[in-house]
Amino acid sequence: MNRRTAITHVAAMLGGALSAPTLLAMNRWESRVPSESFPAEFGLTDNQKLIVGEVAEMIIPKTTTPGAKDVGVPAFIVMMLQDCYKTPEHKSFVAGLNNLETKQFLNLNAEQKTAVLTQVEIDSAEEMKVYQVQQTKMGDNEDREQMAAQAKGLPFWRLIKELTMLGYFTSEEGIKSSFEYVPIPGKLEMIKMKPNQKSFAY
């Protein structure tokens, strides 16, 4: 599956277009922009990395198909944030992880974890409204510089959902779990899909 197709599928699953920071990050990833072009201070603790893995697995759990952990999504998320995103997203992502750490997320049972993430998702709806206003209210150059210095990045929940989906559906296992993967397609012809038959990805 090529990049454009992967973006289309992931955007549809998220209910719309991918965010601008993620599209820019994917472009940097594809263009292989040197990591030294990005802030070096970003980093996650071992505990925070465990939270990333747990949240990603709850977004795409292992069932009859591989889960997020099985296909390396947690490492993909950390790599993308480190190499392809900038300071505002670093700050908002770490703030989200800090929030989960204060709730002792890893020590909760499955039902409690679900309740915490449900509330995080509810809260992120309001955060997205603030974020969108922030992107559009720009005045003169002085205002622009001041707002840029105070700018908050894309909310944690939106970031981790987008990156979980992207990491999963740009992996071979993720593609095969949801699509009939055909690396060398034959002739193009119209077919009638059978009930529960997977779509094709080339």
C-alpha positions in Angstrom: 0.0 0.0 0.0 1.5 3.4 -0.9 1.6 6.4 1.3 -1.4 8.2 -0.3 -3.6 5.2 0.2 -2.5 4.7 3.8 -3.3 8.3 4.5 -6.7 8.0 2.9 -7.6 4.9 5.0 -6.4 6.3 8.3 -8.1 9.7 7.7 -11.4 7.9 7.0 -11.1 5.9 10.2 -10.5 9.1 12.2 -13.6 10.6 10.7 -11.9 13.2 8.5 -8.6 14.6 7.4 -5.3 14.1 9.2 -4.1 17.1 11.2 -1.6 19.5 9.6 1.2 18.6 12.1 0.9 14.9 11.2 0.8 15.6 7.5 4.0 17.7 7.8 5.6 15.0 10.0 4.9 12.4 7.4 6.4 14.6 4.7 9.5 15.0 6.8 9.6 11.3 7.4 9.2 10.5 3.7 11.8 13.2 2.8 14.2 11.8 5.4 14.8 15.2 7.0 17.9 14.9 9.3 16.8 14.5 13.0 19.3 17.2 14.0 16.9 19.7 12.4 14.5 19.1 15.3 14.8 19.9 19.1 17.1 17.5 20.9 15.5 17.9 24.3 12.6 15.6 23.5 12.7 12.3 25.2 10.4 9.9 27.1 11.1 8.0 30.3 10.8 4.2 30.3 7.6 4.5 32.2 6.2 6.9 29.6 7.1 4.6 26.8 5.2 1.8 28.6 2.2 4.1 28.7 2.5 4.8 25.0 2.5 1.1 24.3 -0.5 0.4 26.6 -2.6 3.2 25.1 -1.7 2.2 21.5 -2.7 -1.4 22.3 -6.0 -0.3 23.7 -6.7 1.7 20.5 -5.8 -1.4 18.4 -5.9 -4.5 20.6 -4.8 -7.9 19.6 -7.8 -10.1 18.7 -7.8 -12.6 15.8 -5.4 -10.1 14.2 -2.2 -8.5 15.5 -2.5 -5.6 18.0 -0.5 -2.4 18.0 2.3 -3.8 20.0 2.7 -6.8 17.7 3.5 -4.7 14.7 5.9 -2.2 16.5 3.5 0.8 16.8 4.9 2.0 20.2 8.4 2.4 18.7 7.0 4.0 15.6 5.2 6.6 17.7 8.3 7.5 19.6 10.4 7.6 16.5 8.0 9.9 14.7 7.7 12.3 17.6 11.4 12.5 18.0 12.4 12.8 14.4 9.4 14.5 12.7 7.4 16.7 15.1 8.4 20.0 16.6 8.3 21.5 20.1 4.6 22.3 20.4 3.6 18.7 19.8 6.4 17.4 22.0 5.1 19.5 24.9 1.4 18.5 24.4 2.3 14.8 24.1 4.4 14.8 27.3 1.7 16.7 29.1 -0.8 14.0 28.1 1.6 11.3 29.4 2.2 13.2 32.6 -1.6 13.3 33.1 -1.8 9.5 32.8 1.1 9.1 35.1 -0.6 11.1 37.8 -3.5 8.7 37.5 -1.2 5.7 37.9 -2.5 4.5 34.5 -0.3 1.4 34.3 -1.6 0.1 37.7 -5.2 0.4 36.8 -7.3 -2.6 35.7 -8.7 -2.8 32.1 -12.1 -1.2 33.0 -10.4 1.7 34.8 -8.0 2.3 32.0 -10.9 2.4 29.5 -12.7 4.9 31.8 -9.6 7.1 32.0 -9.1 7.1 28.2 -12.7 7.8 27.6 -12.4 11.0 29.7 -9.2 11.9 28.0 -11.1 11.7 24.6 -13.9 13.8 25.9 -11.5 16.4 27.2 -9.6 16.4 23.9 -12.7 17.6 22.1 -12.5 20.9 24.0 -8.7 21.0 23.6 -9.2 20.7 19.8 -11.5 23.7 19.8 -8.8 25.8 21.6 -6.2 24.4 19.2 -8.2 25.3 16.1 -8.9 28.8 17.4 -5.2 29.2 18.1 -4.4 28.3 14.5 -6.7 30.9 13.0 -6.3 34.0 15.3 -3.1 35.6 14.1 -2.6 39.3 14.1 0.5 41.4 13.1 4.0 40.1 13.3 4.4 40.9 17.0 1.2 39.0 17.8 2.3 36.1 15.6 5.7 35.8 17.4 4.1 36.0 20.8 1.5 33.4 20.0 4.0 31.1 18.4 6.0 31.2 21.6 3.0 30.2 23.7 1.5 27.9 21.1 0.2 24.5 22.3 0.6 21.6 20.0 -2.0 19.1 18.7 -3.6 17.5 21.8 -2.1 14.3 23.1 -5.2 12.1 22.3 -5.4 13.2 18.7 -1.6 12.7 18.3 -1.5 9.2 19.7 -4.6 8.1 17.8 -3.2 9.4 14.5 0.2 7.9 15.1 -1.2 4.6 16.2 -3.3 4.3 13.1 -0.5 5.4 10.8 2.0 3.0 12.5 -0.4 0.1 12.2 -1.6 0.6 8.6 1.8 1.4 7.2 3.1 -2.0 8.6 2.9 -5.1 6.5 1.0 -7.0 9.3 -1.4 -4.1 9.7 -2.2 -4.0 6.0 -2.7 -7.8 5.9 -5.0 -7.8 8.9 -7.5 -5.5 7.2 -6.9 -5.9 3.5 -6.1 -8.6 1.0 -2.5 -7.6 0.2 -1.5 -8.1 -3.4 2.2 -7.0 -3.9 2.1 -7.9 -7.6 -1.4 -7.3 -8.9 -2.8 -8.9 -12.0 -5.0 -7.4 -14.6 -7.5 -4.7 -13.5 -11.0 -6.0 -13.5 -14.3 -5.3 -11.8 -15.3 -7.9 -9.2 -18.2 -8.3 -6.9 -17.1 -8.3 -3.2 -18.4 -11.3 -1.2 -19.9 -10.7 2.3 -17.1 -9.9 4.8 -14.4 -10.0 2.1 -11.5 -7.7 2.6 -10.7 -4.8 0.2 -7.5 -5.1 -1.8 -4.3 -3.1 -1.2 -1.5 -3.0 -3.7 
